[in-house]
Each structure stands twice: as structure tokens, then as C-alpha cells.
Amino acid sequence: MTDSILGFLRANGEQLDVDISESLNIPIGELRDVVARLASSGDLICCRVTRFIDGRKIEGTSCRLSCDPPTPARGRKPGVKKTDDTETNTY
């Protein structure tokens, strides 16, 4: 079961425990036990989250692989300044 959970997270990225349970057809109680073991061994990083989807409050545990950092945001990064290539000379 651990291999299927890790494979699912490799393929889909960060997911809520409820979504993992539905996708893999694993009872939520059983899944939480396995996720707790994987988190204690360092394979997963988990945190409690609250999300509001269409006005509904959804609480759960967000899980992701510990070796899978989030992708960097697109665009310019804070603190990076554009250099001015033109020189201003006064004669």
C-alpha cells in the first residue's frame, strides 16, 4: 500500500488525504495510519490544512513527497533588479 501512495503522489503532486483515499479506494482511517508511518520515516511531509471550496470548509491533511520541493513561481523574483544598459554621459 505504501508503494501505491508514493506512486500516486509522484504522479499527482501534493494532495489531501481525502483525495488520496478516494483515488486509491483505501479507507480513510487505514490511509491515515500509513501516512503517519510514512511521515515519521521521512518519506512524506504532511500538514493540517483548511480550504474553502465554494463556501464549504474542508479540513484535512495535505501530503507531499519529502524529496519533491514545490516548483518555483514563474516571473521575476523579488529583489532582482533590471540593470540599465544605457549610460548617461554629460559632455
GROMACS elastic network, one bead per residue, 0.5 to 0.9 nm:
[ bonds ]
;  ai    aj funct       b0    kb
    1     4     6  0.52423   500
    1     5     6  0.64008   500
    1     6     6  0.87316   500
    1    26     6  0.89186   500
    1    31     6  0.88281   500
    1    34     6  0.80380   500
    2     5     6  0.51497   500
    2     6     6  0.61326   500
    2     7     6  0.84414   500
    2    34     6  0.69411   500
    2    35     6  0.82362   500
    2    38     6  0.77909   500
    3     6     6  0.51607   500
    3     7     6  0.59279   500
    3     8     6  0.84432   500
    4     7     6  0.50269   500
    4     8     6  0.60047   500
    4     9     6  0.86243   500
    4    24     6  0.77978   500
    5     8     6  0.50953   500
    5     9     6  0.62760   500
    5    10     6  0.86036   500
    5    20     6  0.75092   500
    5    24     6  0.78432   500
    5    31     6  0.87677   500
    5    34     6  0.89071   500
    5    35     6  0.84219   500
    6     9     6  0.51805   500
    6    10     6  0.61153   500
    6    11     6  0.86675   500
    6    43     6  0.84222   500
    6    44     6  0.84185   500
    6    64     6  0.88070   500
    6    65     6  0.73760   500
    7    10     6  0.50066   500
    7    11     6  0.62363   500
    7    12     6  0.85953   500
    8    11     6  0.52185   500
    8    12     6  0.60085   500
    8    13     6  0.78680   500
    8    20     6  0.77132   500
    8    23     6  0.86983   500
    8    24     6  0.82480   500
    9    12     6  0.50960   500
    9    14     6  0.63982   500
    9    15     6  0.71616   500
    9    20     6  0.83785   500
    9    63     6  0.80233   500
    9    64     6  0.63635   500
    9    65     6  0.66829   500
   10    13     6  0.57585   500
   10    14     6  0.86413   500
   10    64     6  0.83875   500
   10    65     6  0.72255   500
   10    68     6  0.82409   500
   12    15     6  0.74196   500
   13    63     6  0.86038   500
   13    64     6  0.63283   500
   13    65     6  0.77322   500
   13    68     6  0.81826   500
   13    70     6  0.88457   500
   14    62     6  0.67495   500
   14    63     6  0.56093   500
   14    65     6  0.75802   500
   14    70     6  0.88402   500
   15    18     6  0.82815   500
   15    19     6  0.64588   500
   15    20     6  0.66598   500
   15    61     6  0.83782   500
   15    62     6  0.56235   500
   15    63     6  0.55757   500
   15    64     6  0.67280   500
   16    19     6  0.52948   500
   16    20     6  0.64304   500
   16    21     6  0.87203   500
   16    49     6  0.85971   500
   16    60     6  0.62323   500
   16    61     6  0.55329   500
   16    63     6  0.61290   500
   16    64     6  0.89434   500
   17    20     6  0.50870   500
   17    21     6  0.61092   500
   17    22     6  0.86798   500
   17    28     6  0.74955   500
   17    31     6  0.75512   500
   17    32     6  0.73590   500
   17    35     6  0.84652   500
   17    60     6  0.64486   500
   17    61     6  0.55078   500
   17    62     6  0.62514   500
   17    63     6  0.68235   500
   18    21     6  0.50689   500
   18    22     6  0.62565   500
   18    23     6  0.86487   500
   18    28     6  0.67709   500
   18    31     6  0.89801   500
   18    60     6  0.70678   500
   18    61     6  0.80414   500
   19    22     6  0.51889   500
   19    23     6  0.61063   500
   19    24     6  0.85682   500
   20    23     6  0.52043   500
   20    24     6  0.60496   500
   20    25     6  0.81596   500
   20    26     6  0.80406   500
   20    28     6  0.87204   500
   20    31     6  0.82507   500
   21    24     6  0.54596   500
   21    25     6  0.56267   500
   21    27     6  0.62313   500
   21    28     6  0.56646   500
   21    31     6  0.65795   500
   22    25     6  0.51974   500
   22    26     6  0.68799   500
   22    27     6  0.82139   500
   22    28     6  0.83959   500
   23    26     6  0.80355   500
   25    28     6  0.89377   500
   26    29     6  0.84802   500
   26    30     6  0.69006   500
   26    31     6  0.62505   500
   27    30     6  0.54137   500
   27    31     6  0.61780   500
   27    32     6  0.87444   500
   28    32     6  0.61066   500
   28    33     6  0.87176   500
   29    32     6  0.52387   500
   29    33     6  0.64931   500
   29    34     6  0.89241   500
   30    33     6  0.52642   500
   30    34     6  0.64809   500
   30    35     6  0.87056   500
   31    34     6  0.51850   500
   31    35     6  0.60226   500
   31    36     6  0.85036   500
   32    36     6  0.59992   500
   32    37     6  0.86212   500
   32    61     6  0.88749   500
   33    36     6  0.51752   500
   33    37     6  0.64218   500
   33    38     6  0.87766   500
   34    37     6  0.51393   500
   34    38     6  0.62115   500
   34    39     6  0.85930   500
   35    39     6  0.60071   500
   35    40     6  0.85334   500
   35    44     6  0.74889   500
   35    46     6  0.82608   500
   35    63     6  0.81500   500
   36    39     6  0.50857   500
   36    40     6  0.61596   500
   36    41     6  0.86445   500
   36    44     6  0.86672   500
   36    46     6  0.84669   500
   37    40     6  0.51625   500
   37    41     6  0.62475   500
   37    42     6  0.87056   500
   37    43     6  0.88936   500
   38    41     6  0.51588   500
   38    42     6  0.62851   500
   38    43     6  0.53237   500
   38    44     6  0.56799   500
   38    45     6  0.85226   500
   39    42     6  0.50820   500
   39    43     6  0.57869   500
   39    45     6  0.57950   500
   39    46     6  0.67082   500
   39    63     6  0.88553   500
   39    66     6  0.86781   500
   40    43     6  0.77390   500
   40    44     6  0.79880   500
   40    45     6  0.89197   500
   41    44     6  0.78411   500
   42    45     6  0.71723   500
   42    65     6  0.88757   500
   42    66     6  0.67650   500
   43    64     6  0.87940   500
   43    65     6  0.61811   500
   43    66     6  0.55366   500
   43    67     6  0.76706   500
   44    63     6  0.65265   500
   44    64     6  0.56783   500
   44    67     6  0.81927   500
   45    62     6  0.81810   500
   45    63     6  0.57494   500
   45    64     6  0.54866   500
   45    65     6  0.61108   500
   45    66     6  0.53493   500
   46    61     6  0.63354   500
   46    62     6  0.54611   500
   46    64     6  0.66522   500
   46    65     6  0.88136   500
   47    60     6  0.84789   500
   47    61     6  0.55112   500
   47    62     6  0.54108   500
   47    63     6  0.68728   500
   48    59     6  0.74349   500
   48    60     6  0.58665   500
   48    62     6  0.62194   500
   49    58     6  0.82279   500
   49    59     6  0.58158   500
   49    60     6  0.56185   500
   49    61     6  0.58627   500
   49    62     6  0.63716   500
   50    57     6  0.68031   500
   50    58     6  0.56372   500
   50    60     6  0.66063   500
   50    61     6  0.85980   500
   51    56     6  0.80531   500
   51    57     6  0.59029   500
   51    58     6  0.51103   500
   51    59     6  0.63780   500
   51    60     6  0.84252   500
   52    55     6  0.56309   500
   52    56     6  0.52927   500
   52    58     6  0.60162   500
   52    59     6  0.87157   500
   53    56     6  0.52804   500
   53    57     6  0.67438   500
   53    58     6  0.72916   500
   54    57     6  0.85724   500
   64    67     6  0.86206   500
   64    68     6  0.72364   500
   64    69     6  0.87318   500
   65    68     6  0.52585   500
   65    69     6  0.80013   500
   66    69     6  0.72875   500
   68    71     6  0.87189   500
   69    72     6  0.87552   500
   70    73     6  0.88520   500
   71    74     6  0.88774   500
   73    76     6  0.85951   500
   73    77     6  0.81470   500
   74    77     6  0.81491   500
   76    79     6  0.88348   500
   76    80     6  0.71749   500
   77    80     6  0.58887   500
   77    81     6  0.89564   500
   78    81     6  0.83087   500
   84    87     6  0.77477   500
